[in-house]
Amino acid sequence: MKNSSSVKNQTAQIIARELKVPDAKVLAAITLIEEGSTVPFIARYRKEVTGGLDDTQLRKLSERLTYLTELNDRKSTILKSIRDQEKLTPDLERQILKIETKVELEDVYAPFKPKRRTKASIAIEAGLGPLAEKLLLNPSLAPDKEALAFVSNDNGITDLNAALEGARNIIIERIAETPKVVGPVREKVWNNGELGSKLVKGKEKEGAKFSDYFDFDEPIRDMPSHRALALLRGQKEGVLKINLDVPHLPSQKHPAVGVVMREFGISNKGRPGDSWMSETAEKAWKSKLASSSANDSISRLKEKADTEAIRIFSRNARDLLLAAPAGARVVMGVDPGIRTGCKIAIVDATGKVIDTATIYPHEPRKDWQGSLTTMATLCKKHKVELVSVGNGTASRETDKLVAELSSKMPELKLTRVIVSEAGASVYSASELAAKEFPNMDVSIRGAVSIARRLQDPLAELVKIDPKAIGVGQYQHDVDQSALIRSLDAVVEDCVNSVGVDVNMASAPLLSRVSGLSETLANNIVAFRNENGPFKNRSTLKKVARMGPKAYEQAAGFLKIVDGTNPLDASAVHPEAYPLVKQIAEKTGRTISSLIGDKEFLSRLNPKDFATETFGIPTVVDIIAELEKPGRDPRPLFKTATLQDGVEEISDLNSGMKLEGTVTNVTAFGAFVDIGVHQDGLVHISQLADKFVSDPHDIVKAGDIVNVTVMEVDVQRKRIGLSMKSEPELQSNNRRS
């Protein structure tokens, strides 16, 4: 294998070509990553080093670096294996070192890969290798005549057919292990193949949800992610049988057979061996290449579908994590329930739980008045401003209870909000929740989560496994390790883009800060509990295990409000404090007076303050941060108004105009919570009056939107919505 420097340069060249940026930028970023720097840190504080690569480019770089590192490790293993077999030639080594994909690498390794005895290896052991070689190289030879010389009872070749069959097995295996055949055949099937599905007999009722795919086919290359994952799930559940093939006339050879014949020089010129070799090419396709190329193409489809589904999931998760926070306000969280009652938790402006209760307004107790009294008492006592109602079972009935309370007691000035409770139950039963609330009932913990996620969605949702937030598309069907990597990156980016108040943040939130491990996060909380609030960033260095590298990576993202240094509340990194001091001295101002003086700062020329250490990009960022120190990139808080009297899917009618909250954005449209326990779908064709290629260009999770009900199917629990200004209404509402 090449030396590490050469491999690193080759890796940088590949990634730079893909990102369309200079090699030097990528090489610099790779070096920083190898030194332990995180993507958020590099993106914000090392712009001069990387030439300004942004978060998106750096994430792609990081993903490709992982892939190519794994590829290089595999190359080393394969080279050693072939070398140990004494079959490694200089040309083969050069070929392997140039490969850029894992699939191509395995194609080249296939002939050298140790394998169990095959029909071909048995034939070779029986001495039929020379016969196969002769027939392959010289189609002028007659197979029957040549094979006679290899018939031998001693070798187990008892007749002519056995000799020819053995030779054919040898040739078929060689064809199936020739990269120049396998690659083009795979591409032929991928580019021209159609993936079809049929209903497995007797599964009509069980597989009703897959009814769209009972008799279906589509070009595999063009199949969108959601359809691919639906087909594959249907197959996994035993409802669908899928098949992949390249359409061709029965009278014609399969297109893949043509690839085999061209590569091995097989043709029908009337020579003695032509017919036998043509038949061998057909058998190579049917017995080896058909199944392997189909499996490869379906795996490729799955990988492509996974990538798209994970992209959508991650984008939705980002939108939810960066949803508008209600801020430091007293919130009543209500986890609705029927038989077990509605659990209530009240949190103060800092998120601390100050009271809890359980009310039973619904079946079987139906204590509506008693529930109103309890809620009114709690709201008065704790000066509740917001009521956060989970959107699960009995949410609208419970929301009606809160609405009646607001109507009867307007002096409370309550704002009621229905929020997604996805993941609340997962959090409630987690080890983290048990540690945070050891003496609290699991169901009450859910109400706490529902209240807090209104105050600060990011701070609360980081405590929950991102997969449980419920904004995905077939999230349980995709590559789980890839999904986890992507979601972890999203959470890391979101937390660091907002920044964290080190004196308020929980350990789970702190653990997502650049450079901080779970241990360090717990140590920060322990230090804070023991010594009181941090007064400045420098004090962070006293935290156990906070070494220079961790401090460097984390400090700029950890904010200290009302500390001894005003810059500690900003995103200016401590390493740049001397630069801010120079700006203040050169302009004859104090640092405190600079902060927030947008008019003055806008007149400064960044070039006047750039140094060898801090270039113009950093100076520009610092001036922007001084203009609005510690600014929160999230939008302002607002809520949807759900229509009274519309509580069940049966209450809906075509033409109804409603307000709702976008809960999920997919490749084919957006799902909207309109308060009837079942989200409605705004198909991509109904998102706007103009053509839409990507739904996320129009809406994102958490948006408040106005919709028109287009179609209602009560039985299948499907609601069609439109965001067009004048939608064409459907007249076939199905109530049965």
Helices and strands as residue ranges (DSSP letters): H 4-19, H 23-34, H 39-45, H 47-50, H 55-84, H 90-98, H 102-109, G 110-112, H 119-125, H 129-137, H 143-148, G 153-155, H 160-176, H 179-192, E 194-199, G 208-213, E 215-219, G 220-222, H 225-236, E 240-245, H 255-263, H 274-284, I 285-289, H 290-321, E 331-335, E 342-347, E 353-359, H 368-382, E 386-390, H 395-408, G 410-412, E 415-419, H 424-428, H 431-436, H 442-455, H 457-461, G 466-469, H 480-498, E 500-501, H 507-510, H 518-531, G 537-542, H 548-554, G 555-557, E 558-559, G 566-569, G 574-576, H 577-587, H 591-594, H 598-601, G 606-608, H 616-627, G 649-651, E 657-666, E 669-673, E 680-683, G 684-686, G 695-697, E 704-713, E 718-722
